[in-house]
Amino acid sequence: MRTAYSVETVRAAERELMARLPEGALMARAAAGLAAVCAELLAGIRGRVYGARVVLLVGPGDNGGDALYAGARLARRGAGVTAVPMDPERMHPGGLAALRAAGGRVGDSVPRRADLVVDGLLGIGGRGGLRPAAAALAERIPAGAVVVAVDLPSGVDADTGEVSGPAVTADVTVTFGAYKPGLLTDPGASRVGAVRLVDIGLDFGDRAVAMEALQHADVARLLPVPTASSDKYRRGVVGVVAGSEQYPGAAVLAVAGALRGGAGAVRYVGPAAEAVLARFPEVLVGRGRVQSWVVGPGLGAGREAEVGRALADADVPVLVDADGLRGLDAEVVRGRRAATLLTPHAGEAAALLGAPREAVEAGRLGAVRELAGRYGAAVLL
């Protein structure tokens, strides 16, 4: 499970910890973790840190300080480290002194060649896309260099994952203390690469969690494991209302997914029974006892009554997808006793919200939360 906290919550935890530590100790922990990941990557690229070419893109805040201190550690191990500041007059003084003492240098332009580039332009407090000075540096990242972001790629909103202008795309993101929602939410999540969490000693106690993201092992633990006494009704019968004469493949795919997902049996309702039975002769055809419904894929137009009939089965969980989402009645969904899962893509979500598709794609977290609240359902966007 990846647990993410808001920027405000992370900042509060940092302040509490810094009050108990010597000055600079927290940044030293972050820089040590960042340098360790960079060294590991360089060992994979070149076989060693010594002789590697490292470029630091340095912003004016603590994010830039983390990059400078990490660069100093790499320089002491023999890497050639060049810091390129966004604003030469506002570099972190302690980090700059450490880098120079270790043999690093400050340049006024991004070198054309590098093995590794550290993005320390903006921290988790950054909002909006990169400003022109930062964007100009990001645009000059050498081709082929491994890009490591400090805490999150610059230009990605830490709380929402929104990218409202130029932003860095990282190969690896080294984040400190806790995951941030923007690392786990598109479009920002598509820019973070592999995420490495560095423990710097933050204690979140009972502070509110902003987001939880399941990993493969978490999902596996949620799935029931059949036993010798697990008949098809104990394992669950999935009812599938999908497909049409025009789209029989949607019915075949939905049934295949239910069978592969571990259902005890699948009951198919719709006009594509011949195609379904040709592929899966064990499928039951026609209405009957089920423990859940999947409704919508490939239905085509004019079959809203079938969606309504599945939703009216108030004590059975229902997944509504694709054509089933057209004209979906929020009051009907909210009035159900059992769980409802809606699975729209961005265009379908936009139609449900009455918003432009571009707005949904740019603000996916806000859009999915609004849908969940409006329909009283779980929503997978």
Salt bridges, closest charged atoms under 4 A:
GLU14 OE1 - ARG11 NH1 3.32
GLU16 OE2 - ARG207 NH2 2.48
GLU40 OE1 - ARG196 NH2 3.03
ASP115 OD2 - ARG46 NH1 3.50
ASP115 OD1 - ARG53 NH2 3.68
ASP151 OD1 - LYS180 NZ 3.01
ASP157 OD2 - ARG127 NE 3.56
ASP159 OD2 - ARG127 NH2 3.33
ASP218 OD1 - ARG221 NH2 2.52
ASP231 OD2 - ARG234 NH1 3.33
GLU306 OE2 - ARG303 NE 2.66
ASP315 OD1 - ARG337 NE 2.74
ASP323 OD1 - ARG326 NH2 3.17
GLU348 OE2 - HIS345 NE2 3.27
GLU361 OE2 - ARG357 NE 2.98
GLU370 OE2 - ARG374 NH2 2.76
